[in-house]
Amino acid sequence: MFLGLITFEWAWAQVKPIRKIDESRDSKYPAFRRWDVHKWRKWRFYFGAVTFMLLRFICSLLLVIICYIFVR
C-alpha cells in the first residue's frame, strides 16, 4: 500500500503541467488538450493506488519473468 501511495504522489506531481490549464498552450495544440482535467480529484485516485498497485506490480514482474524464460 505504501509503495502505491508513494508512486501515486510522484505521478501526481509529474502531471502538474497537464493539470494546470494554460489557454495559450492549449490553443496551439488542441488535439492534445485534456478536456477532463477539471474533473480530476486527487482523493478519487487513492483507492486505485492503494489497492491495485501491488497487484499490477506483481503481474508485471511475473510477465517479465515469463517473457525472459520463453525468449531466452
VEXSE-911304 format. One record per atom (N, C-alpha, C): residue number from 1; atom name; x, y, z. Coordinates in steps of 0.1 Angstrom, whole numbers, plus 2048, in hexadecimal, padded with zeros to 3 digits. Layout:
// VEXSE-911304
+-----+------+-----+-----+-----+
| pos | site |  xx |  yy |  zz |
+-----+------+-----+-----+-----+
| NUM |   CA |   X |   Y |   Z |
...
+-----+------+-----+-----+-----+
***
This chain:
// VEXSE-911304
+-----+------+-----+-----+-----+
| pos | site |  xx |  yy |  zz |
+-----+------+-----+-----+-----+
|   1 |    N | 808 | 7F4 | 800 |
|   1 |   CA | 800 | 800 | 800 |
|   1 |    C | 809 | 80D | 800 |
|   2 |    N | 813 | 80C | 808 |
|   2 |   CA | 81C | 818 | 809 |
|   2 |    C | 823 | 81B | 7FC |
|   3 |    N | 827 | 810 | 7F5 |
|   3 |   CA | 82D | 812 | 7E8 |
|   3 |    C | 824 | 818 | 7DE |
|   4 |    N | 817 | 814 | 7DE |
|   4 |   CA | 80D | 81A | 7D6 |
|   4 |    C | 80B | 829 | 7D8 |
|   5 |    N | 80A | 82D | 7E5 |
|   5 |   CA | 809 | 83B | 7E9 |
|   5 |    C | 815 | 843 | 7E4 |
|   6 |    N | 821 | 83E | 7E6 |
|   6 |   CA | 82D | 845 | 7E2 |
|   6 |    C | 82D | 847 | 7D3 |
|   7 |    N | 82A | 83D | 7CC |
|   7 |   CA | 82A | 83D | 7BD |
|   7 |    C | 81F | 847 | 7B8 |
|   8 |    N | 813 | 847 | 7BF |
|   8 |   CA | 809 | 850 | 7BA |
|   8 |    C | 80C | 85E | 7BD |
|   9 |    N | 812 | 861 | 7C9 |
|   9 |   CA | 816 | 86F | 7CC |
|   9 |    C | 821 | 874 | 7C2 |
|  10 |    N | 82A | 86B | 7BE |
|  10 |   CA | 834 | 86F | 7B5 |
|  10 |    C | 82E | 872 | 7A7 |
|  11 |    N | 825 | 869 | 7A3 |
|  11 |   CA | 81E | 86B | 796 |
|  11 |    C | 815 | 878 | 796 |
|  12 |    N | 80E | 87A | 7A1 |
|  12 |   CA | 806 | 886 | 7A2 |
|  12 |    C | 80E | 893 | 7A1 |
|  13 |    N | 81A | 893 | 7A7 |
|  13 |   CA | 823 | 89F | 7A6 |
|  13 |    C | 828 | 8A0 | 797 |
|  14 |    N | 82A | 895 | 790 |
|  14 |   CA | 830 | 896 | 783 |
|  14 |    C | 826 | 89B | 779 |
|  15 |    N | 819 | 899 | 77B |
|  15 |   CA | 80F | 89E | 772 |
|  15 |    C | 809 | 8AC | 775 |
|  16 |    N | 810 | 8B3 | 77D |
|  16 |   CA | 80C | 8C1 | 781 |
|  16 |    C | 80B | 8CA | 774 |
|  17 |    N | 814 | 8C9 | 76B |
|  17 |   CA | 812 | 8D2 | 75F |
|  17 |    C | 805 | 8CE | 757 |
|  18 |    N | 801 | 8C2 | 757 |
|  18 |   CA | 7F5 | 8BD | 750 |
|  18 |    C | 7E9 | 8C2 | 758 |
|  19 |    N | 7E9 | 8C1 | 766 |
|  19 |   CA | 7DE | 8C5 | 76E |
|  19 |    C | 7DC | 8D4 | 76E |
|  20 |    N | 7E6 | 8DB | 76C |
|  20 |   CA | 7E5 | 8EA | 76B |
|  20 |    C | 7E0 | 8EE | 75D |
|  21 |    N | 7D5 | 8F4 | 75D |
|  21 |   CA | 7CF | 8F8 | 750 |
|  21 |    C | 7D6 | 905 | 74B |
|  22 |    N | 7DC | 904 | 740 |
|  22 |   CA | 7E3 | 90F | 73A |
|  22 |    C | 7DD | 911 | 72C |
|  23 |    N | 7D5 | 91B | 72A |
|  23 |   CA | 7CE | 91E | 71E |
|  23 |    C | 7D7 | 921 | 712 |
|  24 |    N | 7E2 | 928 | 715 |
|  24 |   CA | 7EB | 92B | 70A |
|  24 |    C | 7F2 | 91F | 704 |
|  25 |    N | 7F5 | 915 | 70D |
|  25 |   CA | 7FB | 908 | 708 |
|  25 |    C | 7F0 | 900 | 702 |
|  26 |    N | 7E5 | 8FF | 708 |
|  26 |   CA | 7DA | 8F6 | 703 |
|  26 |    C | 7D4 | 8FA | 6F6 |
|  27 |    N | 7D4 | 907 | 6F4 |
|  27 |   CA | 7CF | 90C | 6E7 |
|  27 |    C | 7D8 | 909 | 6DB |
|  28 |    N | 7E5 | 907 | 6DE |
|  28 |   CA | 7EF | 904 | 6D3 |
|  28 |    C | 7EE | 8F5 | 6D0 |
|  29 |    N | 7EA | 8ED | 6DA |
|  29 |   CA | 7EA | 8DE | 6D8 |
|  29 |    C | 7DD | 8D8 | 6DC |
|  30 |    N | 7D2 | 8DB | 6D5 |
|  30 |   CA | 7C5 | 8D7 | 6D9 |
|  30 |    C | 7C3 | 8C8 | 6D9 |
|  31 |    N | 7CA | 8C1 | 6D1 |
|  31 |   CA | 7C9 | 8B2 | 6D0 |
|  31 |    C | 7CE | 8AB | 6DD |
|  32 |    N | 7D7 | 8B2 | 6E4 |
|  32 |   CA | 7DD | 8AC | 6EF |
|  32 |    C | 7D7 | 8B2 | 6FC |
|  33 |    N | 7CD | 8B9 | 6FC |
|  33 |   CA | 7C7 | 8C0 | 708 |
|  33 |    C | 7BF | 8B5 | 70F |
|  34 |    N | 7C0 | 8B6 | 71D |
|  34 |   CA | 7B8 | 8AD | 725 |
|  34 |    C | 7AC | 8B5 | 729 |
|  35 |    N | 7A0 | 8B0 | 725 |
|  35 |   CA | 794 | 8B7 | 728 |
|  35 |    C | 78E | 8B3 | 735 |
|  36 |    N | 793 | 8A8 | 73B |
|  36 |   CA | 78D | 8A3 | 748 |
|  36 |    C | 796 | 8A7 | 754 |
|  37 |    N | 7A0 | 8AF | 752 |
|  37 |   CA | 7A9 | 8B3 | 75D |
|  37 |    C | 7A2 | 8B9 | 769 |
|  38 |    N | 797 | 8C1 | 766 |
|  38 |   CA | 790 | 8C7 | 771 |
|  38 |    C | 788 | 8BE | 77A |
|  39 |    N | 787 | 8B1 | 775 |
|  39 |   CA | 780 | 8A7 | 77D |
|  39 |    C | 789 | 89F | 786 |
|  40 |    N | 796 | 8A0 | 784 |
|  40 |   CA | 79F | 898 | 78C |
|  40 |    C | 7A0 | 89D | 79A |
|  41 |    N | 79E | 893 | 7A3 |
|  41 |   CA | 79F | 896 | 7B1 |
|  41 |    C | 7A9 | 88C | 7B7 |
|  42 |    N | 7B2 | 891 | 7BF |
|  42 |   CA | 7BD | 889 | 7C4 |
|  42 |    C | 7B8 | 87D | 7CD |
|  43 |    N | 7AE | 880 | 7D5 |
|  43 |   CA | 7A9 | 876 | 7DE |
|  43 |    C | 7A2 | 86A | 7D7 |
|  44 |    N | 79D | 86C | 7CB |
|  44 |   CA | 797 | 861 | 7C4 |
|  44 |    C | 7A1 | 857 | 7BE |
|  45 |    N | 7AD | 85B | 7BD |
|  45 |   CA | 7B7 | 852 | 7B7 |
|  45 |    C | 7BE | 849 | 7C2 |
|  46 |    N | 7BC | 84D | 7CF |
|  46 |   CA | 7C2 | 846 | 7DA |
|  46 |    C | 7BE | 837 | 7DB |
|  47 |    N | 7B1 | 834 | 7D9 |
|  47 |   CA | 7AC | 826 | 7DA |
|  47 |    C | 7B4 | 81D | 7D0 |
|  48 |    N | 7B5 | 821 | 7C4 |
|  48 |   CA | 7BC | 819 | 7BA |
|  48 |    C | 7CB | 818 | 7BD |
|  49 |    N | 7D1 | 823 | 7C2 |
|  49 |   CA | 7DF | 823 | 7C4 |
|  49 |    C | 7E2 | 819 | 7D0 |
|  50 |    N | 7D9 | 819 | 7DA |
|  50 |   CA | 7DC | 810 | 7E6 |
|  50 |    C | 7D9 | 802 | 7E3 |
|  51 |    N | 7CE | 7FF | 7DC |
|  51 |   CA | 7CA | 7F1 | 7DA |
|  51 |    C | 7D0 | 7EA | 7CE |
|  52 |    N | 7D0 | 7F1 | 7C2 |
|  52 |   CA | 7D4 | 7EA | 7B6 |
|  52 |    C | 7E3 | 7EB | 7B3 |
|  53 |    N | 7EA | 7F4 | 7BA |
|  53 |   CA | 7F8 | 7F6 | 7B7 |
|  53 |    C | 800 | 7E9 | 7B9 |
|  54 |    N | 7FE | 7E3 | 7C4 |
|  54 |   CA | 805 | 7D6 | 7C7 |
|  54 |    C | 802 | 7CB | 7BD |
|  55 |    N | 7F5 | 7CA | 7BA |
|  55 |   CA | 7F1 | 7C0 | 7B0 |
|  55 |    C | 7F7 | 7C2 | 7A3 |
|  56 |    N | 7F8 | 7CF | 79E |
|  56 |   CA | 7FE | 7D2 | 791 |
|  56 |    C | 80D | 7D0 | 791 |
|  57 |    N | 813 | 7D3 | 79C |
|  57 |   CA | 821 | 7D1 | 79D |
|  57 |    C | 825 | 7C2 | 79D |
|  58 |    N | 81D | 7BA | 7A4 |
|  58 |   CA | 820 | 7AB | 7A4 |
|  58 |    C | 81D | 7A5 | 796 |
|  59 |    N | 812 | 7AA | 78F |
|  59 |   CA | 810 | 7A5 | 782 |
|  59 |    C | 81A | 7A9 | 778 |
|  60 |    N | 81F | 7B5 | 779 |
|  60 |   CA | 82A | 7BA | 770 |
|  60 |    C | 837 | 7B2 | 772 |
|  61 |    N | 83A | 7AF | 77F |
|  61 |   CA | 846 | 7A8 | 782 |
|  61 |    C | 845 | 79A | 77D |
|  62 |    N | 839 | 793 | 77E |
|  62 |   CA | 837 | 786 | 779 |
|  62 |    C | 838 | 785 | 76A |
|  63 |    N | 833 | 78F | 764 |
|  63 |   CA | 833 | 790 | 755 |
|  63 |    C | 841 | 791 | 750 |
|  64 |    N | 849 | 799 | 756 |
|  64 |   CA | 857 | 79B | 753 |
|  64 |    C | 85F | 78E | 754 |
|  65 |    N | 85C | 787 | 75F |
|  65 |   CA | 863 | 77A | 762 |
|  65 |    C | 85F | 770 | 757 |
|  66 |    N | 852 | 76F | 754 |
|  66 |   CA | 84D | 766 | 74A |
|  66 |    C | 853 | 769 | 73C |
|  67 |    N | 854 | 776 | 739 |
|  67 |   CA | 85A | 77A | 72C |
|  67 |    C | 869 | 776 | 72B |
|  68 |    N | 86F | 778 | 736 |
|  68 |   CA | 87E | 775 | 737 |
|  68 |    C | 880 | 766 | 735 |
|  69 |    N | 878 | 75E | 73B |
|  69 |   CA | 879 | 74F | 73A |
|  69 |    C | 876 | 74B | 72B |
|  70 |    N | 86C | 750 | 725 |
|  70 |   CA | 869 | 74B | 718 |
|  70 |    C | 871 | 751 | 70D |
|  71 |    N | 876 | 75D | 70E |
|  71 |   CA | 87E | 763 | 704 |
|  71 |    C | 88D | 75F | 705 |
|  72 |    N | 891 | 75B | 711 |
|  72 |   CA | 89F | 757 | 713 |
|  72 |    C | 8A1 | 74B | 70B |
+-----+------+-----+-----+-----+
***
